[in-house]
Amino acid sequence: MFTKNLNSLGNQFSISLPTDKNGFVSRRCPKCEGIFKIKPGTGMQGSNLPCRCPYCGWKNDMSEFNTPEQIEYAKSVAINKIMGALQRDVQEWGRELENSTKNSFIKMKIDFKSNPHQVQYYQEKQLETNITCEVCTLEYAIYGVFAFCPDCGTHNSIQILNKNMELVQKEITLANSLDDKEISLSIMEDALENAVSAFDGFGRATSLAFSSKSSDEKQAKETSFQNIFTARNRIQTLFGIDFTSTISETEWETIIRCFQKRHLLAHKMGVIDKEYIEKAKDPTAHLGRRITISQDEVIELSRLLKIIGKDLYEKLKS
């Protein structure tokens, strides 16, 4: 049998998957069907490393995360390799057969023609957020914002919280650089609202990521942090932890006051009502007047949210 070229391929062979213009390759979770990307060469090094879905956390061998388009591409490349090897084998056999019969009364010649199988190329999807894991340095891309690292499994919620607090600090710096007091005040108020919204998003994502550790998984997945006082009680009930244990009572009152101010900005045009007076413990508050927001207050809120955020994440992770 003239199968030298076909046999040289072996029982299996590897096929490199195309990357996008930034060097990322797509992955697809077979459990939740979520699409994400990773950048080969970054992150954990070694062979036979598992992959984790950044959305649902499902973990398995990397080969289980191929997309349908990648599978079709690999099939078409494999068929091309096999057909190419088969063509070379037949051509070599034909030449040998022709040479062996060239002096015979009956001459034999084999002509083998094969059209290349069309390779099923595909275009990588564009995802929303690029992330570099702070633990294992894997570069990956996802839909949305919050995710597990596909390599080491670290949830990025605290990383995203810290980045958002950096943006809050930049807003404060911008507000201080402006001569227009009205615009400066508007940016400072926006910084306060963004700090609260960032923590709400962080808290929701963290509770969702670790909901399997709670006493009621459904409630954990639906926990909101817009009302920080209610959120604290709910986390204590569901997970048995207090994420404010590392701050003082005075600092906790500062957080509540800032969250109440954010509520007034979002729903009452910043005008003080009875609920604010009852909950905020603000000695400067006067019913019917507009709240005041200072640079120091927003800076302190940002600092405290990073502290209790880290405490929440570490306790849920452990």
Buried (B, 14 or more C-beta within 10 A) or exposed (E): EBBEBBEEBEEEEEEEBEBBEEEBBBBBBEEEEBBBBBBEEBBBEEEEEBBBBBBEBBBBEEEBBBBEBBEBBBBBBBBBBBBBBBBBBBBBBBEEBEEEEEEEEEEEEEEEEEEEBEBBEBEBBEBEBEBBBEBBEBBBBBBEBBBBBBBBBBBBBBBBBBEBBEBBBEBBEBBEEEEEEEEBBEBBBBBBBBBBBBBBBBBBBBBBBBBEBBEEBEBBBEBEBBBBEEBBEBBEEBBEBBBBEEBEEEBBBBBBBBBBBBBBBEEBEBBBBEEBBEBBBBEEBEEEEEBEBEBEBBBBBBBBBBBBBBBBBEBBBE
